[in-house]
Amino acid sequence: MAMSLVNIIRKGKPVVSAVRRRHFHRTVPAAVQVTVRDALNQAMDEELERDERVFLLGEEVAQYDGAYKVSRGLWKKYGDKRIIDTPISEMGFAGIAVGAAMAGLRPICEFMTFNFSMQAIDQVINSAAKTYYMSAGLQPVPIVFRGPNGASAGVAAQHSQCFAAWYAHCPGLKVVSPWNSEDCRGLLKSAIRDDNPVVFLENELMYGVPFEMSDESQSKDFVIPIGKAKIERAGSHVTLVSHSRYVGHCLDAAAVLAKEGVECEVINLRTIRPMDVESIETSVMKTNHLLTVEGGWPQFGVGAEICARIMEGPAFNYLDAPVTRVTGVDIPMPYAKILEDNSVPQVKDIIFSVKKMLNV
């Protein structure tokens, strides 16, 4: 550096110009990229630190760092009393977690996949969801049931289904289905602090996906209110409503359609129950068209509920075409990859449905 300054002075140029040039070459810091897995990990870490009543239990969550590494590092930091490995018995450890919540603790109960929550559904529905009502508001059950939900890859029918509609059907539960890292971080913190049982549906295929996160969303005080949807992309021709992984599919489809002059408004539900119907209605009143997208089965699904709500509400009179649903196929998930790909919504399916709806 000294030699370069000498050379500049010899050429009759002021030293300050070299300093200015050094500053000019500095680039703006890139936005922080955080994977969904790390966002969930941060949320649990901060809530464990914030409230000593919070603890995590489940299969392989402690010494193995979690089956999907979502709880990585937490056992070493908080020890056996706060991060608890359980036997392979969902009914058993879900029941322990519900009892702990009734006794004043705030458990996070991890299912290795929500397909296995079927083993514990009596605890989730009959014990957790109904107790506050049956005790006339005297006995809250502050518990979070979390883990991967929906279709994975190459694991066949018993490990590839979406439970959003199953659990959202039941009064007493809040059901959260986040998409990106910001959703996962802000909503999980809200779920842990909530005095009601919350079913927190993650997506296995999203764990390793990085998303940009703002400085605000990195704050320890950052929470996202449960029950509020987010408009991920503004548009004027058609409303696309989705949750979890398929929000990304909708955004990809919207980007393709925009090149053809079709502007899609993409709504990320974030929460299935309570559902933010008002945001959907407001959007439909603007676009006059509605398409729902989900990975679950069509019968009695999340899209079906949205259709019914729009039919019964003020937005119905604004529709210029019937509401269309894009869903998983009404079969158990096949094992072969080509069949699997044709059993869940793809970007091309969304594009096709939008064009058909708009007659373009």
KEMAR-887624 format. One record per residue (C-alpha): residue number from 0; residue in one letter; z, y negated, x. Coordinates in pm, 1 decimal. Each point is the difference from the previous one (the first is absolute). Layout:
+-----+--------+----------+----------+----------+
: num : residu :       pz :       py :       px :
+-----+--------+----------+----------+----------+
: NUM :      a :        Z :        Y :        X :
...
+-----+--------+----------+----------+----------+
//
This chain:
+-----+--------+----------+----------+----------+
: num : residu :       pz :       py :       px :
+-----+--------+----------+----------+----------+
:   0 :      m :      0.0 :      0.0 :      0.0 :
:   1 :      a :     85.2 :   -232.9 :    289.4 :
:   2 :      m :   -344.9 :     52.4 :    156.0 :
:   3 :      s :   -178.2 :    -68.5 :   -327.3 :
:   4 :      l :    190.7 :   -328.1 :    -45.8 :
:   5 :      v :    -90.1 :   -105.4 :    353.4 :
:   6 :      n :   -365.7 :     69.2 :    -71.6 :
:   7 :      i :     17.2 :   -205.4 :   -317.8 :
:   8 :      i :    158.0 :   -293.0 :    183.5 :
:   9 :      r :   -263.3 :     20.7 :    273.8 :
:  10 :      k :   -271.6 :    -32.6 :   -262.2 :
:  11 :      g :    163.1 :   -315.8 :   -126.2 :
:  12 :      k :    124.0 :    145.8 :   -328.3 :
:  13 :      p :    354.3 :    -62.0 :   -119.1 :
:  14 :      v :    243.8 :    289.1 :     10.5 :
:  15 :      v :     91.5 :    -53.4 :   -367.1 :
:  16 :      s :   -347.1 :    121.4 :   -107.1 :
:  17 :      a :     75.4 :    341.4 :    151.1 :
:  18 :      v :    323.8 :     15.8 :   -196.3 :
:  19 :      r :   -185.5 :    -88.7 :   -317.8 :
:  20 :      r :   -255.3 :    271.1 :     66.2 :
:  21 :      r :    277.3 :    257.2 :     43.1 :
:  22 :      h :    137.1 :    -92.1 :   -342.5 :
:  23 :      f :   -346.3 :      2.1 :   -153.3 :
:  24 :      h :    -49.5 :    365.6 :     94.2 :
:  25 :      r :    317.3 :    110.0 :   -174.4 :
:  26 :      t :    -80.5 :    197.2 :   -314.7 :
:  27 :      v :    187.5 :    -17.3 :   -328.7 :
:  28 :      p :    244.8 :    292.5 :    -17.6 :
:  29 :      a :   -136.1 :    283.4 :   -213.8 :
:  30 :      a :    176.8 :     77.6 :   -326.4 :
:  31 :      v :    258.5 :    275.2 :     33.3 :
:  32 :      q :   -142.7 :    342.3 :    -87.3 :
:  33 :      v :    255.6 :    237.6 :   -150.7 :
:  34 :      t :    -68.4 :    349.2 :   -130.8 :
:  35 :      v :    128.8 :    107.0 :   -340.3 :
:  36 :      r :    225.0 :    252.3 :    177.2 :
:  37 :      d :    161.4 :   -269.7 :    216.7 :
:  38 :      a :     39.3 :   -239.6 :   -293.8 :
:  39 :      l :    197.4 :    263.4 :   -191.2 :
:  40 :      n :    204.4 :     76.5 :    310.9 :
:  41 :      q :     83.6 :   -368.6 :     49.9 :
:  42 :      a :    104.3 :    -38.8 :   -362.1 :
:  43 :      m :    240.2 :    295.7 :     14.4 :
:  44 :      d :    135.8 :   -107.4 :    339.7 :
:  45 :      e :     78.3 :   -350.6 :   -122.0 :
:  46 :      e :    160.3 :    118.7 :   -323.8 :
:  47 :      l :    210.5 :    262.8 :    183.0 :
:  48 :      e :    119.0 :   -278.8 :    230.1 :
:  49 :      r :     56.9 :   -245.8 :   -284.8 :
:  50 :      d :    203.8 :    228.2 :   -228.2 :
:  51 :      e :    222.0 :    281.2 :    127.4 :
:  52 :      r :    -22.9 :    172.2 :   -340.8 :
:  53 :      v :   -366.6 :     80.1 :     61.4 :
:  54 :      f :    -81.8 :    341.0 :    146.8 :
:  55 :      l :   -307.3 :    222.9 :     28.8 :
:  56 :      l :    -14.2 :    372.6 :    -71.0 :
:  57 :      g :   -275.8 :    257.9 :    -21.1 :
:  58 :      e :   -176.2 :    277.5 :    184.7 :
:  59 :      e :    -55.3 :    -73.8 :    371.3 :
:  60 :      v :     77.1 :   -372.4 :    -37.3 :
:  61 :      a :    252.9 :     -8.1 :    286.1 :
:  62 :      q :    -49.4 :    189.8 :    326.2 :
:  63 :      y :   -372.0 :     61.9 :    -59.2 :
:  64 :      d :    -55.2 :   -371.5 :    -90.1 :
:  65 :      g :   -148.7 :     92.5 :   -338.7 :
:  66 :      a :   -287.9 :    229.2 :    -92.9 :
:  67 :      y :   -231.3 :   -304.7 :     10.4 :
:  68 :      k :    210.2 :   -192.8 :    256.9 :
:  69 :      v :     94.5 :   -262.2 :   -257.6 :
:  70 :      s :    368.8 :     27.5 :    100.2 :
:  71 :      r :    -77.3 :     -1.4 :    373.9 :
:  72 :      g :    293.9 :   -123.2 :    208.1 :
:  73 :      l :    243.1 :    -45.5 :   -288.4 :
:  74 :      w :    215.7 :    306.9 :     74.7 :
:  75 :      k :     50.0 :   -107.4 :    362.2 :
:  76 :      k :    101.6 :   -346.8 :   -118.3 :
:  77 :      y :    220.7 :     85.6 :   -298.9 :
:  78 :      g :    116.8 :    356.6 :     61.0 :
:  79 :      d :     75.2 :    301.5 :   -218.4 :
:  80 :      k :    194.0 :   -184.2 :   -270.8 :
:  81 :      r :   -284.8 :   -234.7 :    -92.2 :
:  82 :      i :   -308.7 :    213.4 :     73.4 :
:  83 :      i :     51.2 :    350.7 :   -137.6 :
:  84 :      d :   -217.0 :    308.8 :     46.0 :
:  85 :      t :     15.3 :    223.0 :   -308.0 :
:  86 :      p :    -87.2 :    363.4 :    -74.4 :
:  87 :      i :   -331.5 :     74.7 :   -170.7 :
:  88 :      s :    152.0 :    -40.3 :   -345.5 :
:  89 :      e :   -125.8 :   -302.1 :   -192.8 :
:  90 :      m :    216.3 :     67.6 :   -303.4 :
:  91 :      g :    306.0 :     16.7 :    225.5 :
:  92 :      f :    -44.5 :   -309.5 :    213.3 :
:  93 :      a :   -141.7 :   -211.0 :   -286.2 :
:  94 :      g :    311.7 :     89.6 :   -199.9 :
:  95 :      i :    223.1 :    -97.0 :    294.4 :
:  96 :      a :   -185.7 :   -331.2 :     26.1 :
:  97 :      v :     36.7 :    -76.6 :   -371.8 :
:  98 :      g :    373.0 :     80.5 :     16.6 :
:  99 :      a :     37.6 :   -224.5 :    304.3 :
: 100 :      a :   -171.9 :   -283.6 :   -188.5 :
: 101 :      m :    237.9 :     45.7 :   -291.4 :
: 102 :      a :    291.1 :    -16.5 :    244.9 :
: 103 :      g :   -111.9 :   -341.3 :    132.8 :
: 104 :      l :   -233.3 :     81.2 :    289.7 :
: 105 :      r :   -370.9 :    -92.3 :     16.5 :
: 106 :      p :   -192.6 :    310.8 :    107.5 :
: 107 :      i :   -366.0 :     20.4 :    100.3 :
: 108 :      c :   -111.3 :    351.9 :    -92.0 :
: 109 :      e :   -319.5 :    106.8 :    176.4 :
: 110 :      f :   -219.8 :    274.2 :   -142.0 :
: 111 :      m :   -233.7 :    142.6 :    262.8 :
: 112 :      t :   -262.1 :    -43.2 :   -272.2 :
: 113 :      f :     44.2 :    -89.2 :   -364.9 :
: 114 :      n :   -149.8 :    335.3 :    -91.2 :
: 115 :      f :    335.6 :    141.2 :    112.3 :
: 116 :      s :    187.3 :   -244.0 :   -224.6 :
: 117 :      m :    -88.2 :    241.7 :   -281.4 :
: 118 :      q :    283.0 :    214.4 :    136.2 :
: 119 :      a :    238.3 :   -291.6 :    -63.6 :
: 120 :      i :   -148.4 :   -155.4 :   -312.5 :
: 121 :      d :    310.8 :     78.8 :   -205.7 :
: 122 :      q :    205.5 :   -208.4 :    245.2 :
: 123 :      v :   -255.7 :   -283.9 :      2.4 :
: 124 :      i :    -52.5 :    -18.4 :   -375.9 :
: 125 :      n :    312.6 :    133.0 :   -170.5 :
: 126 :      s :    260.0 :   -108.6 :    255.2 :
: 127 :      a :   -138.2 :   -313.7 :    169.7 :
: 128 :      a :   -222.5 :   -160.9 :   -264.9 :
: 129 :      k :    217.2 :     45.0 :   -310.7 :
: 130 :      t :    355.8 :    -51.3 :    124.6 :
: 131 :      y :     12.1 :   -381.2 :    -19.9 :
: 132 :      y :   -108.2 :     10.9 :   -365.8 :
: 133 :      m :    221.1 :    295.0 :    -92.2 :
: 134 :      s :    305.3 :   -167.7 :    155.6 :
: 135 :      a :    -64.3 :   -319.7 :   -202.3 :
: 136 :      g :    -70.3 :   -191.3 :    319.8 :
: 137 :      l :    320.4 :    104.3 :    176.7 :
: 138 :      q :   -151.7 :    234.1 :    260.1 :
: 139 :      p :   -292.7 :   -129.6 :    207.9 :
: 140 :      v :   -193.2 :    241.0 :    221.7 :
: 141 :      p :   -140.3 :   -200.1 :    295.3 :
: 142 :      i :   -226.2 :    256.4 :    167.6 :
: 143 :      v :   -350.8 :      3.9 :    148.8 :
: 144 :      f :   -209.7 :    317.4 :    -16.1 :
: 145 :      r :   -280.3 :    -44.8 :    252.7 :
: 146 :      g :   -271.6 :    199.7 :    175.8 :
: 147 :      p :   -377.5 :     59.2 :      2.4 :
: 148 :      n :   -179.4 :     24.9 :   -334.2 :
: 149 :      g :   -355.7 :     69.2 :   -111.9 :
: 150 :      a :   -284.2 :    197.8 :    152.9 :
: 151 :      s :     24.5 :     73.6 :    370.0 :
: 152 :      a :   -273.4 :    175.1 :    202.5 :
: 153 :      g :    -58.0 :    375.0 :      9.4 :
: 154 :      v :    327.6 :    107.7 :   -156.9 :
: 155 :      a :   -137.2 :    126.8 :   -334.9 :
: 156 :      a :    131.3 :    -25.8 :   -354.1 :
: 157 :      q :    376.4 :     41.3 :     42.7 :
: 158 :      h :     27.2 :   -287.4 :    248.9 :
: 159 :      s :   -258.0 :   -247.2 :   -135.2 :
: 160 :      q :     88.5 :   -179.9 :   -319.7 :
: 161 :      c :    118.2 :   -342.7 :   -107.7 :
: 162 :      f :    335.7 :    -26.3 :   -176.8 :
: 163 :      a :    -24.6 :   -368.4 :    -95.0 :
: 164 :      a :    -64.0 :     72.7 :   -368.1 :
: 165 :      w :    256.7 :    283.5 :     -8.1 :
: 166 :      y :    290.4 :   -215.5 :    111.0 :
: 167 :      a :   -118.8 :   -322.7 :   -163.5 :
: 168 :      h :     18.5 :    184.4 :   -334.4 :
: 169 :      c :    379.4 :     17.9 :     25.9 :
: 170 :      p :    228.4 :   -290.0 :   -106.8 :
: 171 :      g :    272.9 :    -79.4 :    250.8 :
: 172 :      l :   -217.5 :     30.5 :    310.1 :
: 173 :      k :   -185.4 :   -269.2 :    188.9 :
: 174 :      v :   -319.3 :    132.7 :    157.9 :
: 175 :      v :   -152.5 :   -173.1 :    302.4 :
: 176 :      s :   -339.0 :     84.4 :    154.0 :
: 177 :      p :    -73.7 :   -222.9 :    304.0 :
: 178 :      w :   -333.1 :    -36.5 :    178.7 :
: 179 :      n :     28.7 :   -183.6 :    332.5 :
: 180 :      s :    269.0 :    -64.6 :    260.0 :
: 181 :      e :    124.6 :   -318.8 :   -165.4 :
: 182 :      d :     36.4 :    181.9 :   -333.6 :
: 183 :      c :    191.3 :    283.0 :    162.7 :
: 184 :      r :    237.0 :   -222.9 :    192.6 :
: 185 :      g :     78.6 :   -248.9 :   -277.5 :
: 186 :      l :     15.1 :    248.2 :   -286.0 :
: 187 :      l :    210.6 :    260.7 :    181.5 :
: 188 :      k :    259.7 :   -264.7 :     85.7 :
: 189 :      s :      5.9 :   -105.9 :   -366.9 :
: 190 :      a :     26.9 :    363.8 :   -112.3 :
: 191 :      i :    297.8 :     68.9 :    229.2 :
: 192 :      r :    179.9 :   -310.6 :   -128.3 :
: 193 :      d :    -72.7 :     79.9 :   -366.3 :
: 194 :      d :    281.8 :    139.4 :   -213.5 :
: 195 :      n :   -240.5 :    230.1 :   -187.5 :
: 196 :      p :   -158.4 :    325.7 :    114.9 :
: 197 :      v :   -338.5 :    -73.9 :    158.2 :
: 198 :      v :   -279.1 :    252.1 :     60.7 :
: 199 :      f :   -188.3 :   -131.6 :    304.0 :
: 200 :      l :   -342.9 :    163.5 :     28.8 :
: 201 :      e :   -152.9 :    -29.5 :    346.1 :
: 202 :      n :   -335.5 :    145.1 :    107.7 :
: 203 :      e :    -26.1 :    248.9 :    284.7 :
: 204 :      l :   -353.1 :   -106.7 :     93.8 :
: 205 :      m :    115.1 :   -362.9 :     37.3 :
: 206 :      y :    290.3 :     54.0 :    241.4 :
: 207 :      g :   -203.6 :    -60.4 :    315.5 :
: 208 :      v :   -211.4 :   -286.6 :   -138.0 :
: 209 :      p :     76.7 :   -341.8 :    157.5 :
: 210 :      f :      1.3 :   -323.9 :   -201.9 :
: 211 :      e :     48.9 :   -361.3 :    104.0 :
: 212 :      m :    342.6 :   -134.4 :    -90.0 :
: 213 :      s :     99.1 :   -364.4 :    -21.9 :
: 214 :      d :    303.4 :   -151.0 :    172.0 :
: 215 :      e :    163.1 :    -35.5 :   -342.4 :
: 216 :      s :    -34.2 :    371.5 :    -75.0 :
: 217 :      q :    162.8 :     81.8 :    336.7 :
: 218 :      s :    320.1 :   -176.8 :   -102.6 :
: 219 :      k :    312.1 :    205.2 :    -75.2 :
: 220 :      d :     33.4 :   -197.6 :   -324.9 :
: 221 :      f :   -352.6 :     86.6 :   -117.8 :
: 222 :      v :     -5.9 :    190.7 :   -328.7 :
: 223 :      i :   -267.2 :     49.2 :   -265.6 :
: 224 :      p :    125.9 :     -2.0 :   -359.5 :
: 225 :      i :    -43.7 :    329.1 :   -182.3 :
: 226 :      g :   -223.8 :    -37.6 :   -304.5 :
: 227 :      k :   -240.6 :   -262.3 :    134.1 :
: 228 :      a :   -366.2 :     77.7 :     79.4 :
: 229 :      k :   -206.8 :   -182.2 :    263.3 :
: 230 :      i :   -357.0 :   -128.1 :    -18.5 :
: 231 :      e :   -150.2 :    125.7 :    327.9 :
: 232 :      r :   -340.7 :   -156.7 :    -63.5 :
: 233 :      a :   -100.1 :   -265.4 :   -254.9 :
: 234 :      g :   -315.9 :     50.3 :   -206.0 :
: 235 :      s :   -168.5 :   -101.1 :   -324.0 :
: 236 :      h :   -215.2 :    289.9 :   -124.5 :
: 237 :      v :    224.3 :    306.7 :    -25.8 :
: 238 :      t :    367.9 :     88.8 :     51.8 :
: 239 :      l :     80.5 :    306.3 :    212.0 :
: 240 :      v :    358.1 :    124.4 :    -38.0 :
: 241 :      s :    138.4 :    264.7 :    234.9 :
: 242 :      h :    304.0 :    114.6 :    195.9 :
: 243 :      s :     78.1 :    169.2 :    330.1 :
: 244 :      r :   -291.6 :    113.8 :    219.6 :
: 245 :      y :   -267.7 :    -82.3 :   -256.3 :
: 246 :      v :     64.7 :   -373.8 :     23.3 :
: 247 :      g :   -182.6 :     24.5 :    333.0 :
: 248 :      h :   -287.7 :    183.4 :   -168.1 :
: 249 :      c :    -23.5 :   -279.7 :   -258.7 :
: 250 :      l :    -11.2 :   -266.9 :    270.7 :
: 251 :      d :   -274.4 :    191.2 :    182.5 :
: 252 :      a :   -198.5 :     31.3 :   -322.0 :
: 253 :      a :     52.7 :   -369.9 :    -74.6 :
: 254 :      a :   -136.8 :    -92.5 :    342.4 :
: 255 :      v :   -318.7 :    202.2 :    -64.3 :
: 256 :      l :    -43.1 :   -137.2 :   -353.0 :
: 257 :      a :     49.3 :   -359.2 :    121.0 :
: 258 :      k :   -320.6 :     32.8 :    203.7 :
: 259 :      e :   -179.7 :     72.6 :   -327.6 :
: 260 :      g :    152.9 :   -297.5 :   -178.6 :
: 261 :      v :    279.8 :    181.9 :   -182.9 :
: 262 :      e :    344.3 :   -151.6 :     63.9 :
: 263 :      c :    287.4 :    243.2 :    -64.5 :
: 264 :      e :    360.7 :   -101.9 :    -46.2 :
: 265 :      v :    217.8 :    270.2 :    159.4 :
: 266 :      i :    357.2 :     42.9 :   -125.1 :
: 267 :      n :    249.6 :    204.2 :    201.3 :
: 268 :      l :    251.2 :    124.3 :   -259.8 :
: 269 :      r :    272.4 :     69.1 :    260.3 :
: 270 :      t :    234.4 :    112.6 :   -280.6 :
: 271 :      i :    -88.9 :    255.1 :   -268.5 :
: 272 :      r :    321.7 :    -44.6 :   -198.9 :
: 273 :      p :     72.1 :   -272.1 :    -96.2 :
: 274 :      m :   -373.0 :    -80.1 :    -13.5 :
: 275 :      d :   -121.0 :   -358.3 :     45.2 :
: 276 :      v :   -222.5 :     -2.6 :   -309.8 :
: 277 :      e :     -1.8 :   -380.9 :    -11.8 :
: 278 :      s :   -188.7 :    -25.7 :    331.4 :
: 279 :      i :   -259.3 :    251.2 :   -123.6 :
: 280 :      e :    -42.0 :   -184.7 :   -330.7 :
: 281 :      t :    -42.0 :   -336.3 :    173.6 :
: 282 :      s :   -270.1 :    145.3 :    224.0 :
: 283 :      v :   -183.1 :    171.2 :   -286.2 :
: 284 :      m :     -5.2 :   -324.5 :   -197.5 :
: 285 :      k :   -185.1 :   -151.2 :    296.6 :
: 286 :      t :   -240.4 :    284.0 :     90.2 :
: 287 :      n :    -48.5 :    160.6 :   -345.1 :
: 288 :      h :    -29.4 :    345.4 :    161.3 :
: 289 :      l :    257.2 :    255.4 :    120.7 :
: 290 :      l :    -24.9 :    308.0 :    219.5 :
: 291 :      t :    305.4 :    206.3 :     99.7 :
: 292 :      v :      1.4 :    218.4 :    311.7 :
: 293 :      e :    252.5 :    272.2 :     89.4 :
: 294 :      g :     19.0 :    330.5 :    182.0 :
: 295 :      g :    190.8 :    174.7 :   -277.6 :
: 296 :      w :   -135.6 :    208.2 :   -286.4 :
: 297 :      p :   -162.8 :   -182.9 :   -294.3 :
: 298 :      q :    208.0 :    131.9 :   -292.0 :
: 299 :      f :    308.3 :   -215.4 :    -73.0 :
: 300 :      g :    -42.3 :   -174.8 :    335.5 :
: 301 :      v :     77.1 :   -349.5 :    129.5 :
: 302 :      g :   -349.4 :   -116.6 :    -99.0 :
: 303 :      a :     49.5 :    138.1 :   -349.7 :
: 304 :      e :    319.9 :   -204.1 :    -35.2 :
: 305 :      i :   -178.3 :   -315.4 :    117.9 :
: 306 :      c :   -278.0 :     62.0 :   -254.7 :
: 307 :      a :    255.7 :     30.7 :   -280.2 :
: 308 :      r :    185.3 :   -315.2 :    104.1 :
: 309 :      i :   -321.3 :   -203.7 :     12.1 :
: 310 :      m :   -109.2 :    144.0 :   -337.5 :
: 311 :      e :    330.5 :   -106.4 :   -157.5 :
: 312 :      g :     22.1 :   -343.5 :    163.7 :
: 313 :      p :   -171.8 :   -338.9 :     -8.5 :
: 314 :      a :   -251.7 :     87.1 :    274.7 :
: 315 :      f :   -182.8 :    250.8 :   -222.3 :
: 316 :      n :   -197.0 :   -275.5 :   -176.4 :
: 317 :      y :   -129.5 :   -122.0 :    336.5 :
: 318 :      l :   -161.5 :    330.7 :    100.6 :
: 319 :      d :   -380.9 :      5.1 :      9.5 :
: 320 :      a :    -10.1 :    375.9 :     63.6 :
: 321 :      p :    234.3 :    297.2 :    -43.6 :
: 322 :      v :    261.3 :     53.8 :    272.3 :
: 323 :      t :   -115.6 :    264.0 :    249.3 :
: 324 :      r :    220.6 :    237.7 :    198.3 :
: 325 :      v :    -81.6 :    145.3 :    343.2 :
: 326 :      t :    242.6 :    286.1 :     66.2 :
: 327 :      g :     43.4 :    328.8 :    177.7 :
: 328 :      v :   -186.2 :    291.2 :   -156.2 :
: 329 :      d :    187.8 :    193.9 :   -270.7 :
: 330 :      i :     50.4 :    315.1 :    211.5 :
: 331 :      p :    253.4 :    131.3 :    252.1 :
: 332 :      m :    -98.2 :   -126.5 :    344.9 :
: 333 :      p :   -249.6 :    233.5 :    176.3 :
: 334 :      y :     49.8 :     93.4 :    365.1 :
: 335 :      a :   -357.7 :    -37.4 :    134.3 :
: 336 :      k :    -58.1 :   -349.9 :    138.7 :
: 337 :      i :   -324.9 :    -67.2 :   -185.5 :
: 338 :      l :    164.0 :     97.0 :   -329.4 :
: 339 :      e :    308.7 :   -203.2 :     87.4 :
: 340 :      d :   -213.9 :   -310.4 :     67.6 :
: 341 :      n :   -162.2 :     40.7 :   -340.9 :
: 342 :      s :    337.7 :     39.5 :   -172.6 :
: 343 :      v :    141.9 :   -344.3 :     83.7 :
: 344 :      p :   -155.1 :   -346.8 :    -45.0 :
: 345 :      q :   -232.7 :   -122.6 :    273.7 :
: 346 :      v :   -125.4 :   -354.1 :     60.2 :
: 347 :      k :   -343.2 :     97.5 :   -135.0 :
: 348 :      d :    159.1 :    110.6 :   -328.4 :
: 349 :      i :    158.4 :   -343.4 :    -48.1 :
: 350 :      i :   -327.7 :   -178.5 :     80.8 :
: 351 :      f :   -191.9 :    223.3 :   -243.0 :
: 352 :      s :    251.6 :    -59.2 :   -280.7 :
: 353 :      v :     -0.7 :   -378.2 :     47.4 :
: 354 :      k :   -379.8 :    -14.7 :     -6.5 :
: 355 :      k :    -14.6 :    218.1 :   -310.1 :
: 356 :      m :    258.6 :   -218.8 :   -174.1 :
: 357 :      l :   -187.3 :   -320.9 :     83.8 :
: 358 :      n :   -347.5 :    147.3 :    -56.7 :
: 359 :      v :   -120.1 :    -98.1 :    347.8 :
+-----+--------+----------+----------+----------+
//
